[in-house]
Amino acid sequence: MFSDPQSVTIATVAKSLPRVSSGDFSGQFRASDGAYTLSVKHTSGKRERSVVRLDTRKIGANPLDPTKNLPYTASVYVVLDSPPQTAGFTSAELEDLIEGLVDYLTDPTIVKFVGKES
């Protein structure tokens, strides 16, 4: 089980996310102001999937009517999709795969990704 609270750093500012719900294979953590939510969920069947997701929400200007505000949301998540843990890959191999992707996501790569380059 993930510790409570979780911490996520956004633009050099650490956000404390206390646990707001948990299940057998899931947990959710949310900032006190509701601006950030971190979710962790695992499912299994023919394939096993583990998802960690960070959502954010804010109120911003309506581009069509600047006198009114609208709610906006954005999400980023990582999905580990694999055969059942006993088949094909070791935990260490799956950890290496995740670390490879995380290491790949450096500032220059993220800038290109958000800029829709491929």
C-alpha positions in Angstrom: 0.0 0.0 0.0 1.3 3.5 -0.9 2.0 5.7 2.1 -0.3 8.5 3.1 0.1 11.2 2.0 1.8 11.1 -1.4 3.8 14.0 -2.7 4.0 15.3 -6.2 6.2 18.2 -7.3 4.6 20.5 -9.9 6.7 23.4 -11.2 9.2 23.0 -8.2 6.4 23.1 -5.6 5.6 19.9 -3.7 1.9 19.1 -3.4 0.8 17.0 -0.5 -1.9 14.5 -1.6 -3.6 12.7 1.4 -5.4 9.4 0.7 -9.1 10.0 0.0 -10.1 6.4 -1.0 -8.7 2.9 -1.2 -9.8 -0.5 -2.4 -8.3 -3.9 -2.8 -6.3 -2.9 -5.8 -6.7 0.9 -5.9 -6.0 4.1 -4.1 -6.7 7.7 -4.7 -4.9 10.8 -3.2 -6.1 14.4 -3.5 -4.8 17.8 -2.7 -6.9 19.7 -0.1 -7.9 22.3 -2.7 -8.9 19.6 -5.2 -6.5 20.8 -7.8 -4.6 17.6 -8.1 -5.6 13.9 -7.8 -3.3 10.9 -8.0 -4.8 7.5 -8.7 -3.2 4.1 -8.6 -5.2 1.1 -9.9 -4.4 -2.6 -10.7 -6.5 -5.0 -12.7 -5.8 -8.6 -13.8 -7.2 -11.1 -16.2 -5.6 -12.4 -19.4 -3.3 -9.3 -19.0 -2.3 -7.4 -16.0 -2.6 -3.6 -16.0 -1.3 -1.1 -13.5 -2.1 2.5 -13.9 -0.8 5.6 -12.1 -2.6 8.8 -13.1 -2.2 12.4 -12.2 -5.2 14.7 -12.9 -5.4 18.5 -12.5 -8.2 20.9 -12.6 -8.5 24.7 -12.6 -10.8 27.5 -13.4 -9.7 29.8 -16.3 -10.9 32.4 -18.7 -13.4 31.5 -21.4 -11.6 32.3 -24.7 -14.9 33.1 -26.3 -16.1 35.3 -23.5 -13.3 36.7 -21.2 -15.9 37.9 -18.7 -16.7 34.3 -17.8 -14.6 31.5 -16.4 -14.7 27.8 -17.3 -13.4 24.7 -15.6 -10.4 23.0 -17.3 -8.9 19.6 -16.7 -5.8 17.7 -17.8 -4.3 14.3 -17.1 -1.1 12.3 -17.5 -0.8 8.6 -16.8 1.4 5.6 -17.2 0.0 2.1 -17.9 2.0 -1.0 -17.4 0.4 -3.7 -19.5 1.9 -7.2 -19.2 1.1 -10.9 -19.1 0.3 -12.3 -15.7 3.3 -11.8 -13.4 4.2 -15.5 -13.6 4.6 -15.5 -17.4 7.2 -14.0 -19.6 8.7 -11.1 -17.6 10.3 -10.8 -14.1 9.3 -7.9 -11.9 12.9 -6.6 -12.4 12.4 -6.5 -16.1 9.2 -4.6 -15.9 10.7 -2.2 -13.4 13.6 -1.6 -15.9 11.0 -0.9 -18.7 9.3 1.7 -16.6 12.6 3.3 -15.5 13.6 3.4 -19.2 10.5 5.4 -20.1 10.8 7.7 -17.1 14.5 8.4 -17.9 13.6 9.1 -21.5 11.2 11.8 -20.5 13.7 14.6 -20.0 12.9 18.3 -20.4 13.8 18.5 -24.1 11.7 15.3 -24.8 8.7 16.6 -22.8 8.8 20.0 -24.6 8.7 18.2 -28.0 6.0 15.9 -26.8 3.7 18.7 -25.5 4.5 20.6 -28.7 3.0 17.6 -30.7 6.3 16.5 -32.3 6.7 12.9 -33.1 
